[in-house]
Amino acid sequence: MHDFIIIGGGVAGLSAGARLAGLGDVLLVEAEAQLGYHASGRSAALYEADYGAPATVTLARASGEELAEMGVLSRRGFLVVAQAHEEAAFARDCADLRMTRIGPAEAQAMVPILDLDRVAFAAHTDAAQNIDTDLMLQTYARRLRERGGAIRTGARAAAIARDGEGWTVTLDSGEELRARRLVDAAGAWADRVAAMAGLPGIGLTPCRRSIAQLPAPEGHDIRAWPMIFGAGETWYAKPEAGKWLVSPADEDPVEPHDAWADDMVLAEGLARYEEMVTVPVTRVETSWAGLRSFAPDRTLVLGPDPLDPAFIWCAGQGGQGFLSAPGAARVMEEAAGGAPSGFAPAILAALSPARLR
């Protein structure tokens, strides 16, 4: 009998598992053959602490020190650009993300392909940093194992049953696993896990987010370029390993699945990006998509279900799982009876699944 079974091997499950392993015996099961296969393996990988719902922002700000200590952060910078008719959306972005307004020419000095005939407004912050997502996943997996926990990949939950002692998770292989408490960190599938456990879902909506990988524009050295958002998050672009990633910033509701990019959605997003630059898109090297799953109020869902406290939610990361993971893991530890997280009661209430019942 394990103390905890965690379903889901993305950053949510691994970071929670690394903390919970200090409280008891942890077994993490991941349906896919590799950790972080779905949303965690397809992240834009940016630490921008002021991005998201208020409680998420609180977690993200509290996560910065640990992320730095893990050695997963590196300088990137963040730039928002807007056309003249996008002034209202641009002003909201500046306020929400605490950005400093700069002139279009200054923005073009950072990203030489910006079209000054189109860019009417620009703002920048140095606070945004790259996240080495692979290193972060590896670090949490190592910590979980060092604290006595175990990880099983290729282990898909097919059924979940409850009795007086705890939970039985039956894998599709027929093997049965037992634990006193169950942690639902299944990403886009979290509501389905809850349904198997006999509990109502929390209204998660998985949303597709697509990416196109382009060669560096006209052979530019893009390594020092910031990440760029179109005002109102209508597209974004980011350097990554010498390539230029462009996303339509789509957020189309879909069923949980192994996501892929929609060609028409990509084309429309690339067209919005091309409006703001002088170098047209001539070749897409590859494309992919991931699922960002949101609770109805777009805030993470962390803690025991009020209908059964032995079922603990770790869901609704909505594309902000990496930047908030250290803080979220502290909340999970407190929720399981461990050390206080240090977060105010109002923040814990905003994160609790009880708000959705």
TORSEKOL-882154 format. One record per residue: y, z, x of N, C-alpha, C in turn. Coordinates in steps of 0.05 Angstrom, whole numbers, plus 5000, padded with zeros to 4 digits. Example, Ala and Ser with C-alpha at 12.3 -4.5 7.8 and 13.67 -1.06 7.14 Angstrom:
BEGIN
488651565264491051565246493451565264495551425257497951435273500151575258
END
This chain:
BEGIN
497650005017500050005000502550005018504149795015506649775030508749935015510850015029513150135016514849925002515149695016516749475005515349215010515249044989514748764993517348614987518148445005520548285002519647994997520547874975519947594970522347424977522047274998524247095007524847135036524646915052525046935081527546795090529646795074532246705083533746935096536346885100537947095113538147345096538047315069538247555051535747725055533447615053530947775056530647885084531247725105530847815132532748045140535248015132537248225138536648485123535848465098535048695082532548825094530648655102528148755113528548905139530348805156530948935181531949215177533549255155534549525148532449695135531049585116529149735100526749825117526249675139523949755156524450025169526950115169527450385179526750595159526150515134525550715113522550715105521050525115518250515107516950255116514550215107512949975115513949735098514749525112515849285099514049045105513348895084512148635087513948435073514848235089516448015078514647765074514747645051513147405046515047175039514546955052516146705048514246485040514946345018513246135008512945895026515045835041514945595059513645665085513145465101511745505127513645615148516245595143518245695162520345865148521446055163523546225153526146055149527746135130530346005126530145715119528145625105527645345101529645225081530345375060532045255039535045305045536345475029539245505032540045595060538545785072539345895098539145685120537445485117537145275137539145045133540845065113542544835106545444935102546145145116548745275113550945135129553445145119555745045135556345225158555245465158555245645182558045715191559745815173562445895180562946185172564046345190564846615183567846605176568546615151571246635141571246865121572147095131571647345116573247355089575347205086576947215062576047015041573746895044572746695025570846825006571446804980569546904960570747104941568947214924569747424905570547674920572147854907573148084921570948264934568748314920566648484932565348344955565048074953563847924975565647934999568247904995570147925017569948195031569648405015569348675027566948685045564648575036562248575052562648405077563948175074564347995097566048115118568248245109570048375129568548595144566848745129565248955142563048855160562448595158560248475173561148365200563748335204564648195228563848325254564048595255563448735280560448695287558648725268555848695274555248405281556448215268555947935275556847875304559147995312560047965339558148085359557148325352555248465370552648315372551848175352549448005353549747765370552247695376552747455393552447195378552847195351552446955336555046815328557346925337559946805330561146655353562546435347564046285367566446165354568546115369571046025357570845755344572045735321572245475307575045415296576145595280578745545267578245395240580245405223579945305196582645195187582544945177584944795169584644695141586644735125586744615098588944405097588344175086590343965084590443875054592843775047593243695019595243465017594843304996596843104989599043224973601143074968603543184954602843284926601043144912600343234885598443464884597543564907595643784909597044044917599644064914601144294924600244554911599644554885598844804872596244904883594244724886591644804897591944894926593644764940594144834968595345124970597245184953598545444953596445664946594645614928592545804921590745854945590045634959588345664983589745835004592245775009593745935029593746225022594146294997594246574989591546704991589446564980586746684979585646725007586146535025584946545052586846645073589146735065591146855084591746665107592446425100592846225120595846195127596346085150599146045159599845745155601945695141602745415136603845295163602945045167603944905191604844625181606144475199607044205192604744005194604943785180602843575182602443485211604543455226604343365253602743565270603143815265601744025280598744005273598143955247595343925239594143675252595643465254594643225267594143265297595643445309595143505337592443635341591543795320588943915321586743715315587243535296585243345287586643065286586442915308588042675311587542455290585342475275584742255256586142305229587542535225588942585200591142375196591442285171593342075164595942205155598042185170600642305163601942175139601041945131602041825107600941955082598842105086597442245063597842545064597742665088597742955090600643055086601143185064603743295058603943585065601743735064601644015069599244085086599544285103597344375119597644675125595444805129595445095136593045145154593245355170591145395191590745695195588345765203587746035212585846025235586146195254584346215277582046405271582146545248580146755243577346645238577146395228574546275222572946225247570346295246568646255269566046125261564745985280562045885276560146115275557946075260555746265260553246105270552046215290549446105300547246215281546746055260544946145239542046175249541146005266538446025277538146285292540046345310539846595325539946835307541546825286541747045267539147095252537846885243535246915230533147025249533146925274531247025294531747315300534247395302534947665309533947855287534447795262533547965240530547975238529247745243526247745242525147925265526447905288525448075310525948375304528248445293528748725286526848825265526248665246524348745225521648815238520648635255518048675268518148915287520348945302520549175321520449445307521349445281521349695266518849725250516749575257514149605244513549435221515549265213515049085190513448845198512648695178511048445182512248225165511747975174512747735161510447545157510147445132508047245126509446995115509146775129510146515119507846365105508546165090506546015075505146195055506546395045505346585026506946585000506146424982507646384957506546574935508446724923507646904901507046744876504646784865503846644841503846824816503647084820503747274798504547544808505847694790506747964797506048154774504748374780504048574760504948844767505549014747506549284751504549484740504149704756502649924745504050184753502750414749504050664754504750724783503250594801503750644829505650444842506050204830507850014842507149734832507349544851507149254845504749134859503548944845501548774857502648484857502848374880503748094883501347934891500547744873498347564878499347304889498447234913499246984926497646744914498646504918497246274907494546234920494046364942491346364955489446554940490446714923488846914909488947194921490047214945490247474958492247654943491547914941493248104927494648284948497248324944498748504961499948724944500048974955500949204939503349334953505249424936507649564947508749744925510049954934511350144916513850024904515349864921517849734911517849444919519149284902519248994905522148914909522748754929525448654934525448354928527148274910527447994902529647864918528947724940530847584956530147284956529347184933528146914931530246694927532746744931534846544929534946414902534746144902534845994876532646064857530446184868528146254851528146544843530346694848530346984843529847044813531046904795530546954767527646904759526446704772523546644766521746874776522446984799520947214809521247454790523647494780524047714760522347664735522247414726520647354702517647414707516647344731513847414737513447714737515547864744515248154745515748284718516248114697516648214670519448314665521348234680524148314677525948074670528048124655529947904649531447824674532247574675533747474698536647574696538147504716541047584717542847344713541747124704543446894698544246734723542446724743543146564767543246274761545246134773545445844771545245724799543145594806543045444831544845194830546445154850548244924851547844774877547644504874547144344898549744304915549344324941551544264960550444064980551843834982550843614999552443585025551143465045552343425071551643145081553543005093553042755107553642805137551842715154552342735183553242465193555642465205556842215216557042245246557242015260557842035288560742125292561342235316564142315321565942085316568142125300569941905294571141765318570641505320571641335342571241455370569041605372568341715399570041945407571642065389573342295396571542525406572642685424571442945431572243145410570343205392571043365368570343665372569343745395568344015399570344225392572944185397574944385392576344355365575544155349576844115323576144345305577944425287577244635267575644505245574544685228573444595203575844525184575544315168577644225151576744225122578444335105577944335076580144165063579244005043581243885025582144095005584644104998585744314981584044334956583544594948581844644925578944594931578144574956575444534965574244284951575544064954574543814942572843654962572943734988571243625009571643805033569943785053570443915078569043765100569943815125568743685148568643885171566643865188566244065209564743935232565643995257564043905280561444075282559243945290556744085294555043935314554644055337552943935358553643645364556243595366557243335373557343135350556543225327556643055303558843145284559542985265561743045246560443065219560343305208559143355182561343345160560843195140562643165117561143225092562343405075561043475050562943415027561943325004563543294980564243554967563243774978563644044967562644054938560443904932559443894905558244164898558144214872557044464861555844404834553844224834552644134810550244324803550244434779547944604771545344444770543244564781540644434782538444644778536044554774533744734774532944804803531745024808530845084835528844874845529444764869527644554880528444514909526844364923527444294951529644074950532144154953534343984946534643744965535843534954536543294970539243204960540643054978543342954971543242724951545042724932545342504913547242294926546342044928547841844941550641794929550741804902553341754889555241984894554242234893555942464898556942454927555242384946556142354974558242144976557841914964559741694966562541784955562541924932565042004921566442204939564942394951566042584969567142454995565642265006566542125030569141975024569341864999571841724992574241914991573842164981576042354981576742435010574842455027575342515055576842285068575942035063577241795075580141765067580941875044583741855036585542005055584442195070586142365087586042305116584442105124584142045152584541745157584941675183585441395191582941255199580741395202578241265212576341255188575641015179573740995157570941075164569341135144566541205148565040935149563740885172562240635174559240675175558440935181555540985183554941275177553041315159552041585154549341595168549141775188546641795204544341925188545042135173543042265157544542435136543142535116544342705096542242905086543243125075541543325063543043495043541743675030543043855010541644125010543044325002541944584998542844694971541744914963542445044937543945304942546245324930547845574930547545694903546545934901545846054875547846274868549046254845551146434836550346594812551046854812551047014788553346924770553347004744555546914727558346984737558647204751561347284761561747204790559847044801559946934829560147154850558947384844558847604863555947674869555347754893552647824900551448034881548848034879547348224863545448374881546148634885544748794905544149074893541549144892540849404883538649404863537749654854535549674835536249574808534349454795534749364767534749614750536649644732536749884715534349914696532949694691530549704674528149794689528149764715525949854732527049884761527750134769528950174795527150104819524550054814522749974835522849674840524549534825525049254829527949234839528349134864530949144877531848854881534248794871535348524873536848494900536548254911538248174935538647874931540547804913540747534904543647454899544047204891546747114884548647074907547547004931549346984955551346754953550646554937552646334932553846204956552246154977553346025001554746215020554646475014556046675031554146875042551546805044549546985053549847065082550446875099550646935128553047105134555347035123557847185130557847465119556247515098556247785086553647945092551747825107549047945109549048225121550548285142550348565153551348765133553548705119554548895098552648915075551548695066549748695044547248855050546248835075543848985083544349285083546849365089547449655087547449745058548349575040548249645012545349665003543649485012540749495005539449755016540149835040539050075051539850315035542450335027543250565010541850554983541550314972540250284945537350384946536150364970533350444972533050734981535250884982535151164989535751225018536751035032537451075060540251165065541251115089543951205096546051085078548251235073550451125057551550875071552250685054553350425065556150455075557650645064560450675071562350515052561150375033562850225014563550404990565950354979566950504957565250474932565150674915563550654890564250404873566850334873567650094857566349844868566149824895564849584907561849584900560549814903557749834896557249764867559049844850558749784821559049484816560949364831561349074828559048914838557349024856555048884867552548944851552449164836550049264824549049074801546449034799545448874777545949004749546649254749547249394723549549264709551349134724553649004711552848764694550448664699549548424685547548484663547048734658545148814637546648884611
END
